[in-house]
Amino acid sequence: MIMIPKTPASSPTILITGATGLLGGALAAEMLVGEEWPKVLLLVRAEDLNHAHQRVVRSLARFVADPAQLRLILPEQIIVGDFTQPAAFIEDERLATIRRVVHCAALTSFGVTGRAFTTNVDGTLSFVHHIRQVATIDRFLHVSTAMICGDCPPKLVREDDYPRSRVDHLVSYTESKSQAEKLLRLTLPGFPLVIVRPSIIVGHTALGCTPSSSIFWAFRISDALGMIICREDSRIDVVPVDYAARALQTLLLKPRLAHSSYHISAGEESSCTWEEIAEAFGKTAAWSNGAPRTVTGYRTATVAEIETRKAEFDGLFGRCNKNFMMKAIKLYGAFSGLNTVFETSRLRAEGVPPSPRFSEYLDACQQSSSAYSIADQMLIDFA
């Protein structure tokens, strides 16, 4: 059993939630090798401290191969608790030392409805209002999503364009994030809140989909079909998780920030067209479970046209529920057809370089996915 030392070796000043998730884990892994790490606390949902410590180590091991670095994760840096139930841990005296917070934790599954609002809206508001009662916060980074723009955004979305009323959302997750932003601004006047909105996070530039297969399966579906529900010259804004984590770290640690909201996105300079994505798939060394690749480009198709190919789904995607696959294709087809990119000038001005292009690291994603069927890989986003 892990015991907490009575006198911590350092006085933490940074709290990270969501370190067992994809972006939160990548951020913690970046912090782990930096001088700020001894000042980091992690809020982790778990049965007890030993379980929490195991969860964090397992999460960061997705990004960090050196066991010596993983041993830097100390039990005294972990607070056991669920951010949606802050009353259970708010009396922990370590919280009084917190000055900066990164709230990455959220319910991100596209397969839930009401729970998204309970967790991402009600839980977040309760968490923030409890934390500010016990700690003097000088920066609270709330991780939202650029997809609060809804189902009919302009081709270039700027930070101040959203959230706004009369927006139709494709999934409850994005709607819950939009509501959370509105209520945080409304109920916390003068609070040092900074909203950070990553665009579509897919893979890792070096590790591919080894840390998480989230969303990459949707690109594999399009490639296996040779069909997309948009034009080949449509652009899609994708960033790798390691880039998003480093950008988030910059926004966390800079002494001053010029704005209260930022996109972490590929933007006009680094987003890809579907034609470029098709070309990148064509150059990969690994394709779908070793099957020969016959696709040379993508044809724009309707949902009805794709549905006529349902008999092929088991062969293309692995054994699957064909109706469920069509539901996923419709959903992600709607996202892929937005032809929207997100403004990056604010992030550039804070010193963050442009994102790597998805087409540049797609091979790493595909090679790390080749042992898994598309049907199995997609379950992470609908759990």
Buried (B, 14 or more C-beta within 10 A) or exposed (E): EBEEEEEBEEEBBBBBBBBBBBBBBBBBBBBBEEEBBBBBBBBBBBEEBBBBBEBBBEBBBBBBEEEEBBEBBBBBBBBBBBBBBBEEBBEBEBBEBBBBBBBBBBBBBBBBEEBBBEBBBBBBBBBBBBBBEBBEBEBBBBBBBBBBBBBEBEEEBEBEBBBEEEBEBBBBBBBBBBBBBBBBBEEBEEEBBBBBBBBBBBBBBEBBBBBBBBBBBBBBBBBBBBBBBBBBEBBBBBBBBBBBBBBBBBBBEEEEBEBEBBBBBBBBEBBBBBBBBBBBBEEBEBBBEEEEBEBEEBEBBEEEEBBEEEEEBBEBBBEBEBEBBBBBBBBBBBBBBBBBBBBBEBBEEBEBEBBBBBBBBBBBBBBBBBEBBBBBBBEBBEE
